[in-house]
Structure formats: structure tokens, C-alpha cells
Amino acid sequence: MVISVSNGTTKYLGSSNSILEATWAPNGESLIFREGSGLKIYSLKENDARTLYQTPAGYPLSELRWSPDGNRIVATGKSISSARAPMYEYWIMENFLPK
């Protein structure tokens, strides 16, 4: 994934061979995105991406959403252990932004 930032430069963040999903924080300073089965966050302030969560194989997180105040992220987890009756969970992450 390549993003363009406000000064017109581009930044390569990573790649994924699965469905790419990304969403900006309400303040526009951070971008959370899925890379493979893990979640990463890119900070404009730090100009760097770091791993938030590395999901075990078979348990991808999706439907990434920020809270209105930008302090939390919610994601949907779907276990593929049972194809006939998949189980879904909501994951809430907080305290992950740089200080």
C-alpha cells in the first residue's frame, strides 16, 4: 500500500495478498490498516508504521473502525474453525497511540 501525504510525497507502507482495509483516525494523523492477518498503524507524526497486532493464522480482524475521539479502535474477529457456524467477536484496542 502506498499513501500520499499532505506535502505531496508518497510513502510505501506494506503489502497484502488479501483484501486490503485501511481507515484514517478522526484527526487525520494516523492510519490503521490490515496487512495479511495483522494490524498496523501509520503515524504521520512519526512518519513510520508499526505492528499493533499479529493475528494467529485463521483469525483475521476486519471492519476496522475508530471511536469518534480517536482513542480506540474496534475490529471484528471471525474464527474460521467452523465453516457452518462461524463465530464473531468484537475486539476493542486502546492505548496504542504514541504519547
KARA-V843113 format. One record per backbone hydrogen bond with DSSP energy under -0.5 kcal/mol. CO is the residue of the C=O (numbers start at 0). NH is the residue of the N-H. E is the energy in kcal/mol with one decimal. If there is no record, write none. Layout:
BEGIN
co->CO nh->NH e->E
co->CO nh->NH e->E
END
This chain:
BEGIN
co->0 nh->12 e->-3.3
co->0 nh->13 e->-1.0
co->2 nh->10 e->-2.4
co->4 nh->7 e->-2.5
co->8 nh->4 e->-2.4
co->10 nh->2 e->-2.4
co->10 nh->12 e->-0.5
co->20 nh->33 e->-2.4
co->22 nh->31 e->-2.4
co->24 nh->27 e->-1.9
co->28 nh->43 e->-2.9
co->28 nh->44 e->-0.6
co->29 nh->24 e->-3.1
co->30 nh->41 e->-3.3
co->31 nh->22 e->-2.3
co->32 nh->39 e->-3.1
co->34 nh->37 e->-2.0
co->36 nh->54 e->-0.8
co->37 nh->34 e->-2.3
co->38 nh->51 e->-2.9
co->38 nh->52 e->-1.7
co->39 nh->32 e->-2.7
co->40 nh->49 e->-2.3
co->41 nh->30 e->-2.5
co->41 nh->43 e->-0.5
co->42 nh->46 e->-1.7
co->42 nh->47 e->-1.2
co->47 nh->42 e->-2.4
co->49 nh->40 e->-2.5
co->52 nh->38 e->-3.1
co->52 nh->54 e->-0.7
co->55 nh->58 e->-1.7
co->57 nh->79 e->-1.4
co->59 nh->77 e->-1.4
co->61 nh->75 e->-3.1
co->64 nh->73 e->-2.9
co->66 nh->69 e->-1.9
co->70 nh->94 e->-0.7
co->71 nh->66 e->-2.4
co->72 nh->92 e->-2.8
co->73 nh->64 e->-2.2
co->74 nh->90 e->-3.2
co->75 nh->61 e->-2.5
co->76 nh->88 e->-2.4
co->78 nh->86 e->-0.6
co->86 nh->78 e->-2.1
co->88 nh->76 e->-3.3
co->88 nh->90 e->-0.5
co->90 nh->74 e->-2.2
co->92 nh->72 e->-2.2
END
